[in-house]
Protein backbone atom coordinates (compact mmCIF):
# COMPACT_ATOMS: atom_id res chain seq x y z
CA UNK A 1 0.00 0.00 0.00
CA UNK A 2 1.38 3.40 -0.96
CA UNK A 3 1.93 5.63 2.05
CA UNK A 4 0.65 9.18 1.76
CA UNK A 5 3.00 12.13 2.23
CA UNK A 6 1.40 13.21 5.48
CA UNK A 7 1.81 9.64 6.81
CA UNK A 8 5.54 9.86 6.14
CA UNK A 9 5.69 13.05 8.16
CA UNK A 10 3.71 11.70 11.07
CA UNK A 11 5.67 8.44 11.05
CA UNK A 12 8.90 10.42 11.25
CA UNK A 13 7.83 11.79 14.62
CA UNK A 14 7.35 15.45 13.70
CA UNK A 15 4.54 16.59 15.96
CA UNK A 16 4.43 20.20 14.79
CA UNK A 17 5.26 20.41 11.08
CA UNK A 18 4.14 24.03 10.91
CA UNK A 19 6.68 24.94 13.58
CA UNK A 20 9.36 23.00 11.70
CA UNK A 21 8.53 24.87 8.50
CA UNK A 22 8.75 28.17 10.37
CA UNK A 23 12.13 27.12 11.78
CA UNK A 24 13.41 26.44 8.28
CA UNK A 25 12.14 29.83 7.10
CA UNK A 26 13.72 31.58 10.09
CA UNK A 27 17.10 29.96 9.47
CA UNK A 28 16.92 30.99 5.83
CA UNK A 29 16.12 34.59 6.70
CA UNK A 30 18.95 34.83 9.22
CA UNK A 31 21.44 33.44 6.74
CA UNK A 32 20.19 35.71 3.98
CA UNK A 33 20.64 38.73 6.22
CA UNK A 34 24.05 37.71 7.55
CA UNK A 35 25.68 36.27 4.46
CA UNK A 36 24.18 38.24 1.58
CA UNK A 37 24.39 41.73 3.03
CA UNK A 38 26.32 43.87 0.60
CA UNK A 39 28.88 44.90 3.23
CA UNK A 40 29.38 41.46 4.79
CA UNK A 41 32.71 39.92 3.83
CA UNK A 42 31.33 36.37 4.00
CA UNK A 43 28.67 37.39 1.49
CA UNK A 44 31.32 38.29 -1.05
CA UNK A 45 32.64 34.73 -1.08
CA UNK A 46 29.34 32.80 -0.70
CA UNK A 47 26.74 32.41 -3.42
CA UNK A 48 23.03 32.48 -2.69
CA UNK A 49 23.00 28.81 -3.60
CA UNK A 50 25.57 28.06 -0.90
CA UNK A 51 23.62 30.03 1.69
CA UNK A 52 20.52 27.91 0.94
CA UNK A 53 22.65 24.77 1.29
CA UNK A 54 23.78 26.01 4.69
CA UNK A 55 20.13 26.49 5.58
CA UNK A 56 19.45 22.84 4.72
CA UNK A 57 22.36 21.80 6.93
CA UNK A 58 20.98 23.86 9.82
CA UNK A 59 17.57 22.24 9.42
CA UNK A 60 19.25 18.82 9.50
CA UNK A 61 21.12 19.80 12.63
CA UNK A 62 17.98 21.08 14.38
CA UNK A 63 15.65 18.25 13.37
CA UNK A 64 18.07 15.32 13.15
CA UNK A 65 16.56 12.21 11.54
CA UNK A 66 13.18 13.94 11.18
CA UNK A 67 14.58 16.33 8.56
CA UNK A 68 14.22 13.72 5.82
CA UNK A 69 10.45 14.17 5.99
CA UNK A 70 10.90 17.50 4.24
CA UNK A 71 11.97 15.62 1.11
CA UNK A 72 8.52 14.02 0.92
CA UNK A 73 6.88 17.40 1.45
CA UNK A 74 9.00 19.00 -1.27
CA UNK A 75 8.07 16.23 -3.71
CA UNK A 76 4.35 16.44 -2.90
CA UNK A 77 4.35 20.21 -3.28
CA UNK A 78 6.12 19.87 -6.63
CA UNK A 79 3.55 17.39 -7.90
CA UNK A 80 0.73 19.76 -6.93
CA UNK A 81 2.44 22.63 -8.79
CA UNK A 82 2.83 20.45 -11.89
CA UNK A 83 -0.82 19.43 -11.83
CA UNK A 84 -1.90 23.08 -11.64
CA UNK A 85 0.48 24.07 -14.45
CA UNK A 86 -0.86 21.29 -16.67
CA UNK A 87 -4.37 22.69 -16.23
CA UNK A 88 -3.18 26.16 -17.24
CA UNK A 89 -1.37 24.75 -20.29
CA UNK A 90 -4.51 22.90 -21.45
CA UNK A 91 -6.41 26.19 -21.40
CA UNK A 92 -3.80 28.06 -23.46
CA UNK A 93 -3.77 27.23 -27.16
CA UNK A 94 -0.87 28.07 -29.46
CA UNK A 95 2.20 26.49 -31.00
CA UNK A 96 4.43 29.47 -31.82
CA UNK A 97 7.85 28.54 -30.43
CA UNK A 98 8.83 32.10 -29.52
CA UNK A 99 5.61 32.61 -27.58
CA UNK A 100 6.04 29.25 -25.85
CA UNK A 101 9.63 30.14 -24.95
CA UNK A 102 8.50 33.47 -23.50
CA UNK A 103 5.93 31.68 -21.34
CA UNK A 104 8.51 29.13 -20.21
CA UNK A 105 10.61 32.00 -18.86
CA UNK A 106 7.77 34.09 -17.45
CA UNK A 107 6.24 31.12 -15.61
CA UNK A 108 9.17 31.09 -13.20
CA UNK A 109 7.84 34.21 -11.47
CA UNK A 110 4.51 32.67 -10.46
CA UNK A 111 5.96 30.76 -7.52
CA UNK A 112 6.73 34.07 -5.78
CA UNK A 113 3.01 34.58 -5.13
CA UNK A 114 2.45 31.14 -3.60
CA UNK A 115 2.61 30.98 0.23
CA UNK A 116 3.87 27.89 2.02
CA UNK A 117 2.00 28.11 5.32
CA UNK A 118 -1.26 26.49 4.16
CA UNK A 119 0.17 23.32 2.64
CA UNK A 120 2.56 21.98 5.26
CA UNK A 121 1.03 18.50 5.31
CA UNK A 122 -0.31 18.67 1.76
CA UNK A 123 -3.51 16.75 2.33
CA UNK A 124 -6.03 16.74 -0.50
CA UNK A 125 -7.67 19.98 0.58
CA UNK A 126 -4.39 21.88 0.86
CA UNK A 127 -3.20 20.43 -2.47
CA UNK A 128 -6.36 21.75 -4.11
CA UNK A 129 -5.83 25.15 -2.50
CA UNK A 130 -2.20 25.22 -3.60
CA UNK A 131 -3.24 24.37 -7.15
CA UNK A 132 -5.82 27.14 -7.22
CA UNK A 133 -3.41 29.77 -5.91
CA UNK A 134 -0.59 28.73 -8.22
CA UNK A 135 -2.87 28.38 -11.25
CA UNK A 136 -4.19 31.90 -10.69
CA UNK A 137 -0.67 33.26 -10.25
CA UNK A 138 0.45 31.56 -13.46
CA UNK A 139 -2.39 33.02 -15.49
CA UNK A 140 -1.60 36.52 -14.25
CA UNK A 141 2.14 36.18 -14.87
CA UNK A 142 1.76 34.77 -18.38
CA UNK A 143 -0.49 37.63 -19.46
CA UNK A 144 1.63 40.34 -17.86
CA UNK A 145 3.59 42.66 -20.12
CA UNK A 146 6.39 44.79 -18.72
CA UNK A 147 10.03 45.75 -19.36
CA UNK A 148 12.17 43.11 -21.05
CA UNK A 149 15.44 44.84 -21.77
CA UNK A 150 17.55 41.68 -21.55
CA UNK A 151 15.23 39.10 -23.11
CA UNK A 152 17.19 37.75 -26.08
CA UNK A 153 14.63 35.27 -27.41
CA UNK A 154 15.67 35.89 -31.01
CA UNK A 155 19.32 35.28 -30.23
CA UNK A 156 18.53 31.97 -28.58
CA UNK A 157 16.26 30.78 -31.39
CA UNK A 158 18.86 31.82 -33.99
CA UNK A 159 21.57 29.87 -32.16
CA UNK A 160 19.22 26.95 -31.78
CA UNK A 161 18.50 26.88 -35.52
CA UNK A 162 22.09 25.83 -36.27
CA UNK A 163 22.49 23.54 -33.25
CA UNK A 164 22.19 19.77 -33.42
CA UNK A 165 22.40 19.20 -29.66
CA UNK A 166 20.82 21.05 -26.74
CA UNK A 167 21.16 20.56 -22.98
CA UNK A 168 18.25 22.08 -21.03
CA UNK A 169 18.87 22.42 -17.27
CA UNK A 170 15.52 22.43 -15.48
CA UNK A 171 14.54 24.56 -12.50
CA UNK A 172 11.24 24.52 -10.59
CA UNK A 173 8.20 22.31 -10.79
CA UNK A 174 5.27 24.06 -12.45
CA UNK A 175 7.69 26.06 -14.56
CA UNK A 176 9.03 22.75 -15.89
CA UNK A 177 5.64 22.05 -17.53
CA UNK A 178 6.12 25.12 -19.70
CA UNK A 179 9.70 24.09 -20.49
CA UNK A 180 8.54 20.67 -21.64
CA UNK A 181 5.71 22.18 -23.68
CA UNK A 182 8.20 24.40 -25.54
CA UNK A 183 10.62 21.51 -26.11
CA UNK A 184 7.80 19.26 -27.29
CA UNK A 185 6.82 21.79 -29.96
CA UNK A 186 10.48 22.27 -30.88
CA UNK A 187 10.95 18.56 -31.54
CA UNK A 188 7.76 18.53 -33.60
CA UNK A 189 9.28 21.13 -35.92
CA UNK A 190 12.84 19.84 -36.21
CA UNK A 191 15.09 16.95 -35.13
CA UNK A 192 17.40 17.66 -32.20
CA UNK A 193 19.55 15.69 -29.81
CA UNK A 194 18.11 16.80 -26.47
CA UNK A 195 19.39 16.29 -22.95
CA UNK A 196 17.46 17.25 -19.81
CA UNK A 197 19.56 17.78 -16.70
CA UNK A 198 17.90 17.44 -13.30
CA UNK A 199 18.63 16.77 -9.65
CA UNK A 200 17.45 13.55 -8.02
CA UNK A 201 17.18 15.21 -4.59
CA UNK A 202 13.87 16.89 -3.70
CA UNK A 203 14.58 20.43 -2.53
CA UNK A 204 12.23 23.39 -2.36
CA UNK A 205 10.16 23.57 -5.58
CA UNK A 206 12.92 22.10 -7.76
CA UNK A 207 12.03 19.45 -10.33
CA UNK A 208 13.47 16.05 -9.58
CA UNK A 209 14.53 13.35 -12.00
CA UNK A 210 11.63 11.13 -10.94
CA UNK A 211 9.10 13.90 -11.52
CA UNK A 212 10.47 14.70 -14.98
CA UNK A 213 10.41 11.05 -16.02
CA UNK A 214 6.81 10.84 -14.81
CA UNK A 215 5.86 13.88 -16.90
CA UNK A 216 7.48 12.87 -20.21
CA UNK A 217 4.61 10.61 -21.42
CA UNK A 218 2.30 13.65 -21.33
CA UNK A 219 4.33 15.26 -24.13
CA UNK A 220 4.15 13.06 -27.25
CA UNK A 221 7.24 14.33 -29.10
CA UNK A 222 9.42 14.21 -26.01
CA UNK A 223 8.13 10.75 -25.15
CA UNK A 224 8.78 9.53 -28.69
CA UNK A 225 12.30 11.00 -28.64
CA UNK A 226 13.09 9.36 -25.30
CA UNK A 227 11.98 5.96 -26.61
CA UNK A 228 14.05 6.43 -29.78
CA UNK A 229 17.18 7.55 -27.93
CA UNK A 230 17.09 11.16 -29.16
CA UNK A 231 16.30 12.44 -25.66
CA UNK A 232 18.08 11.49 -22.48
CA UNK A 233 17.64 12.59 -18.89
CA UNK A 234 20.82 12.87 -16.84
CA UNK A 235 20.75 13.35 -13.12
CA UNK A 236 22.85 14.78 -10.34
CA UNK A 237 22.39 14.10 -6.63
CA UNK A 238 23.14 17.34 -4.78
CA UNK A 239 21.78 19.11 -1.72
CA UNK A 240 21.90 22.47 -3.50
CA UNK A 241 18.81 24.17 -4.90
CA UNK A 242 20.84 24.76 -8.06
CA UNK A 243 23.52 22.37 -9.22
CA UNK A 244 27.03 23.38 -8.21
CA UNK A 245 29.49 22.83 -11.09
CA UNK A 246 32.32 21.88 -8.73
CA UNK A 247 30.17 19.01 -7.41
CA UNK A 248 28.84 17.79 -10.77
CA UNK A 249 29.93 14.42 -12.08
CA UNK A 250 32.58 14.52 -14.83
CA UNK A 251 30.06 13.09 -17.30
CA UNK A 252 27.63 15.92 -16.57
CA UNK A 253 30.24 18.61 -17.17
CA UNK A 254 31.31 16.85 -20.38
CA UNK A 255 27.71 16.90 -21.61
CA UNK A 256 27.44 20.61 -20.83
CA UNK A 257 30.73 21.53 -22.48
CA UNK A 258 30.26 19.39 -25.59
CA UNK A 259 26.68 20.43 -26.45
CA UNK A 260 26.16 22.93 -29.25
CA UNK A 261 23.95 24.92 -26.90
CA UNK A 262 22.93 24.90 -23.23
CA UNK A 263 19.96 26.59 -21.60
CA UNK A 264 20.09 27.09 -17.81
CA UNK A 265 16.79 27.95 -16.08
CA UNK A 266 16.82 29.95 -12.85
CA UNK A 267 18.80 32.77 -11.27
CA UNK A 268 20.84 30.44 -9.04
CA UNK A 269 22.21 28.57 -12.05
CA UNK A 270 23.18 31.89 -13.61
CA UNK A 271 25.05 32.81 -10.44
CA UNK A 272 27.08 29.60 -10.24
CA UNK A 273 27.60 28.63 -13.91
CA UNK A 274 28.18 31.96 -15.65
CA UNK A 275 31.98 31.80 -15.25
CA UNK A 276 32.45 28.16 -16.28
CA UNK A 277 33.19 28.82 -19.96
CA UNK A 278 30.12 26.92 -21.20
CA UNK A 279 28.37 28.26 -24.30
CA UNK A 280 25.00 28.88 -22.70
CA UNK A 281 21.89 30.99 -22.45
CA UNK A 282 20.52 31.76 -18.98
CA UNK A 283 16.77 32.27 -18.65
CA UNK A 284 14.91 33.41 -15.54
CA UNK A 285 12.59 36.06 -14.19
CA UNK A 286 13.88 38.57 -11.66
CA UNK A 287 12.10 37.38 -8.53
CA UNK A 288 13.95 38.97 -5.63
CA UNK A 289 16.84 41.06 -4.32
CA UNK A 290 19.51 38.55 -5.33
CA UNK A 291 18.39 38.55 -8.96
CA UNK A 292 18.09 42.33 -8.97
CA UNK A 293 21.63 42.63 -7.62
CA UNK A 294 23.06 40.30 -10.25
CA UNK A 295 21.25 41.76 -13.24
CA UNK A 296 20.38 45.39 -12.37
CA UNK A 297 16.92 44.58 -13.73
CA UNK A 298 13.48 45.30 -12.28
CA UNK A 299 11.44 42.89 -10.17
CA UNK A 300 9.39 40.62 -12.43
CA UNK A 301 11.48 41.35 -15.52
CA UNK A 302 12.17 38.29 -17.74
CA UNK A 303 15.83 37.72 -18.57
CA UNK A 304 17.60 35.68 -21.22
CA UNK A 305 21.34 36.24 -21.42
CA UNK A 306 23.88 34.58 -23.72
CA UNK A 307 27.34 33.95 -22.33
CA UNK A 308 29.51 32.33 -25.04
CA UNK A 309 32.61 30.31 -24.37
CA UNK A 310 34.72 33.47 -24.32
CA UNK A 311 32.76 34.67 -21.29
CA UNK A 312 31.10 37.77 -22.77
CA UNK A 313 27.48 38.71 -22.22
CA UNK A 314 27.16 39.32 -18.49
CA UNK A 315 24.21 41.43 -17.44
CA UNK A 316 25.80 43.60 -14.78
C-alpha positions as CSV (number, residue, x, y, z in Angstrom):
1,X,0.0,0.0,0.0
2,X,1.4,3.4,-1.0
3,X,1.9,5.6,2.0
4,X,0.6,9.2,1.8
5,X,3.0,12.1,2.2
6,X,1.4,13.2,5.5
7,X,1.8,9.6,6.8
8,X,5.5,9.9,6.1
9,X,5.7,13.0,8.2
10,X,3.7,11.7,11.1
11,X,5.7,8.4,11.0
12,X,8.9,10.4,11.2
13,X,7.8,11.8,14.6
14,X,7.4,15.4,13.7
15,X,4.5,16.6,16.0
16,X,4.4,20.2,14.8
17,X,5.3,20.4,11.1
18,X,4.1,24.0,10.9
19,X,6.7,24.9,13.6
20,X,9.4,23.0,11.7
21,X,8.5,24.9,8.5
22,X,8.8,28.2,10.4
23,X,12.1,27.1,11.8
24,X,13.4,26.4,8.3
25,X,12.1,29.8,7.1
26,X,13.7,31.6,10.1
27,X,17.1,30.0,9.5
28,X,16.9,31.0,5.8
29,X,16.1,34.6,6.7
30,X,18.9,34.8,9.2
31,X,21.4,33.4,6.7
32,X,20.2,35.7,4.0
33,X,20.6,38.7,6.2
34,X,24.0,37.7,7.6
35,X,25.7,36.3,4.5
36,X,24.2,38.2,1.6
37,X,24.4,41.7,3.0
38,X,26.3,43.9,0.6
39,X,28.9,44.9,3.2
40,X,29.4,41.5,4.8
41,X,32.7,39.9,3.8
42,X,31.3,36.4,4.0
43,X,28.7,37.4,1.5
44,X,31.3,38.3,-1.1
45,X,32.6,34.7,-1.1
46,X,29.3,32.8,-0.7
47,X,26.7,32.4,-3.4
48,X,23.0,32.5,-2.7
49,X,23.0,28.8,-3.6
50,X,25.6,28.1,-0.9
51,X,23.6,30.0,1.7
52,X,20.5,27.9,0.9
53,X,22.7,24.8,1.3
54,X,23.8,26.0,4.7
55,X,20.1,26.5,5.6
56,X,19.4,22.8,4.7
57,X,22.4,21.8,6.9
58,X,21.0,23.9,9.8
59,X,17.6,22.2,9.4
60,X,19.2,18.8,9.5
61,X,21.1,19.8,12.6
62,X,18.0,21.1,14.4
63,X,15.7,18.2,13.4
64,X,18.1,15.3,13.2
65,X,16.6,12.2,11.5
66,X,13.2,13.9,11.2
67,X,14.6,16.3,8.6
68,X,14.2,13.7,5.8
69,X,10.4,14.2,6.0
70,X,10.9,17.5,4.2
71,X,12.0,15.6,1.1
72,X,8.5,14.0,0.9
73,X,6.9,17.4,1.5
74,X,9.0,19.0,-1.3
75,X,8.1,16.2,-3.7
76,X,4.4,16.4,-2.9
77,X,4.4,20.2,-3.3
78,X,6.1,19.9,-6.6
79,X,3.5,17.4,-7.9
80,X,0.7,19.8,-6.9
81,X,2.4,22.6,-8.8
82,X,2.8,20.5,-11.9
83,X,-0.8,19.4,-11.8
84,X,-1.9,23.1,-11.6
85,X,0.5,24.1,-14.4
86,X,-0.9,21.3,-16.7
87,X,-4.4,22.7,-16.2
88,X,-3.2,26.2,-17.2
89,X,-1.4,24.7,-20.3
90,X,-4.5,22.9,-21.4
91,X,-6.4,26.2,-21.4
92,X,-3.8,28.1,-23.5
93,X,-3.8,27.2,-27.2
94,X,-0.9,28.1,-29.5
95,X,2.2,26.5,-31.0
96,X,4.4,29.5,-31.8
97,X,7.9,28.5,-30.4
98,X,8.8,32.1,-29.5
99,X,5.6,32.6,-27.6
100,X,6.0,29.3,-25.8
101,X,9.6,30.1,-25.0
102,X,8.5,33.5,-23.5
103,X,5.9,31.7,-21.3
104,X,8.5,29.1,-20.2
105,X,10.6,32.0,-18.9
106,X,7.8,34.1,-17.5
107,X,6.2,31.1,-15.6
108,X,9.2,31.1,-13.2
109,X,7.8,34.2,-11.5
110,X,4.5,32.7,-10.5
111,X,6.0,30.8,-7.5
112,X,6.7,34.1,-5.8
113,X,3.0,34.6,-5.1
114,X,2.4,31.1,-3.6
115,X,2.6,31.0,0.2
116,X,3.9,27.9,2.0
117,X,2.0,28.1,5.3
118,X,-1.3,26.5,4.2
119,X,0.2,23.3,2.6
120,X,2.6,22.0,5.3
121,X,1.0,18.5,5.3
122,X,-0.3,18.7,1.8
123,X,-3.5,16.7,2.3
124,X,-6.0,16.7,-0.5
125,X,-7.7,20.0,0.6
126,X,-4.4,21.9,0.9
127,X,-3.2,20.4,-2.5
128,X,-6.4,21.8,-4.1
129,X,-5.8,25.2,-2.5
130,X,-2.2,25.2,-3.6
131,X,-3.2,24.4,-7.2
132,X,-5.8,27.1,-7.2
133,X,-3.4,29.8,-5.9
134,X,-0.6,28.7,-8.2
135,X,-2.9,28.4,-11.2
136,X,-4.2,31.9,-10.7
137,X,-0.7,33.3,-10.3
138,X,0.5,31.6,-13.5
139,X,-2.4,33.0,-15.5
140,X,-1.6,36.5,-14.3
141,X,2.1,36.2,-14.9
142,X,1.8,34.8,-18.4
143,X,-0.5,37.6,-19.5
144,X,1.6,40.3,-17.9
145,X,3.6,42.7,-20.1
146,X,6.4,44.8,-18.7
147,X,10.0,45.7,-19.4
148,X,12.2,43.1,-21.1
149,X,15.4,44.8,-21.8
150,X,17.6,41.7,-21.5
151,X,15.2,39.1,-23.1
152,X,17.2,37.7,-26.1
153,X,14.6,35.3,-27.4
154,X,15.7,35.9,-31.0
155,X,19.3,35.3,-30.2
156,X,18.5,32.0,-28.6
157,X,16.3,30.8,-31.4
158,X,18.9,31.8,-34.0
159,X,21.6,29.9,-32.2
160,X,19.2,26.9,-31.8
161,X,18.5,26.9,-35.5
162,X,22.1,25.8,-36.3
163,X,22.5,23.5,-33.3
164,X,22.2,19.8,-33.4
165,X,22.4,19.2,-29.7
166,X,20.8,21.0,-26.7
167,X,21.2,20.6,-23.0
168,X,18.3,22.1,-21.0
169,X,18.9,22.4,-17.3
170,X,15.5,22.4,-15.5
171,X,14.5,24.6,-12.5
172,X,11.2,24.5,-10.6
173,X,8.2,22.3,-10.8
174,X,5.3,24.1,-12.4
175,X,7.7,26.1,-14.6
176,X,9.0,22.7,-15.9
177,X,5.6,22.1,-17.5
178,X,6.1,25.1,-19.7
179,X,9.7,24.1,-20.5
180,X,8.5,20.7,-21.6
181,X,5.7,22.2,-23.7
182,X,8.2,24.4,-25.5
183,X,10.6,21.5,-26.1
184,X,7.8,19.3,-27.3
185,X,6.8,21.8,-30.0
186,X,10.5,22.3,-30.9
187,X,11.0,18.6,-31.5
188,X,7.8,18.5,-33.6
189,X,9.3,21.1,-35.9
190,X,12.8,19.8,-36.2
191,X,15.1,16.9,-35.1
192,X,17.4,17.7,-32.2
193,X,19.6,15.7,-29.8
194,X,18.1,16.8,-26.5
195,X,19.4,16.3,-22.9
196,X,17.5,17.3,-19.8
197,X,19.6,17.8,-16.7
198,X,17.9,17.4,-13.3
199,X,18.6,16.8,-9.7
200,X,17.5,13.6,-8.0
201,X,17.2,15.2,-4.6
202,X,13.9,16.9,-3.7
203,X,14.6,20.4,-2.5
204,X,12.2,23.4,-2.4
205,X,10.2,23.6,-5.6
206,X,12.9,22.1,-7.8
207,X,12.0,19.5,-10.3
208,X,13.5,16.1,-9.6
209,X,14.5,13.4,-12.0
210,X,11.6,11.1,-10.9
211,X,9.1,13.9,-11.5
212,X,10.5,14.7,-15.0
213,X,10.4,11.0,-16.0
214,X,6.8,10.8,-14.8
215,X,5.9,13.9,-16.9
216,X,7.5,12.9,-20.2
217,X,4.6,10.6,-21.4
218,X,2.3,13.7,-21.3
219,X,4.3,15.3,-24.1
220,X,4.1,13.1,-27.2
221,X,7.2,14.3,-29.1
222,X,9.4,14.2,-26.0
223,X,8.1,10.8,-25.1
224,X,8.8,9.5,-28.7
225,X,12.3,11.0,-28.6
226,X,13.1,9.4,-25.3
227,X,12.0,6.0,-26.6
228,X,14.1,6.4,-29.8
229,X,17.2,7.6,-27.9
230,X,17.1,11.2,-29.2
231,X,16.3,12.4,-25.7
232,X,18.1,11.5,-22.5
233,X,17.6,12.6,-18.9
234,X,20.8,12.9,-16.8
235,X,20.8,13.3,-13.1
236,X,22.9,14.8,-10.3
237,X,22.4,14.1,-6.6
238,X,23.1,17.3,-4.8
239,X,21.8,19.1,-1.7
240,X,21.9,22.5,-3.5
241,X,18.8,24.2,-4.9
242,X,20.8,24.8,-8.1
243,X,23.5,22.4,-9.2
244,X,27.0,23.4,-8.2
245,X,29.5,22.8,-11.1
246,X,32.3,21.9,-8.7
247,X,30.2,19.0,-7.4
248,X,28.8,17.8,-10.8
249,X,29.9,14.4,-12.1
250,X,32.6,14.5,-14.8
251,X,30.1,13.1,-17.3
252,X,27.6,15.9,-16.6
253,X,30.2,18.6,-17.2
254,X,31.3,16.8,-20.4
255,X,27.7,16.9,-21.6
256,X,27.4,20.6,-20.8
257,X,30.7,21.5,-22.5
258,X,30.3,19.4,-25.6
259,X,26.7,20.4,-26.4
260,X,26.2,22.9,-29.2
261,X,23.9,24.9,-26.9
262,X,22.9,24.9,-23.2
263,X,20.0,26.6,-21.6
264,X,20.1,27.1,-17.8
265,X,16.8,27.9,-16.1
266,X,16.8,29.9,-12.8
267,X,18.8,32.8,-11.3
268,X,20.8,30.4,-9.0
269,X,22.2,28.6,-12.0
270,X,23.2,31.9,-13.6
271,X,25.0,32.8,-10.4
272,X,27.1,29.6,-10.2
273,X,27.6,28.6,-13.9
274,X,28.2,32.0,-15.7
275,X,32.0,31.8,-15.2
276,X,32.4,28.2,-16.3
277,X,33.2,28.8,-20.0
278,X,30.1,26.9,-21.2
279,X,28.4,28.3,-24.3
280,X,25.0,28.9,-22.7
281,X,21.9,31.0,-22.4
282,X,20.5,31.8,-19.0
283,X,16.8,32.3,-18.6
284,X,14.9,33.4,-15.5
285,X,12.6,36.1,-14.2
286,X,13.9,38.6,-11.7
287,X,12.1,37.4,-8.5
288,X,13.9,39.0,-5.6
289,X,16.8,41.1,-4.3
290,X,19.5,38.5,-5.3
291,X,18.4,38.5,-9.0
292,X,18.1,42.3,-9.0
293,X,21.6,42.6,-7.6
294,X,23.1,40.3,-10.2
295,X,21.3,41.8,-13.2
296,X,20.4,45.4,-12.4
297,X,16.9,44.6,-13.7
298,X,13.5,45.3,-12.3
299,X,11.4,42.9,-10.2
300,X,9.4,40.6,-12.4
301,X,11.5,41.4,-15.5
302,X,12.2,38.3,-17.7
303,X,15.8,37.7,-18.6
304,X,17.6,35.7,-21.2
305,X,21.3,36.2,-21.4
306,X,23.9,34.6,-23.7
307,X,27.3,33.9,-22.3
308,X,29.5,32.3,-25.0
309,X,32.6,30.3,-24.4
310,X,34.7,33.5,-24.3
311,X,32.8,34.7,-21.3
312,X,31.1,37.8,-22.8
313,X,27.5,38.7,-22.2
314,X,27.2,39.3,-18.5
315,X,24.2,41.4,-17.4
316,X,25.8,43.6,-14.8
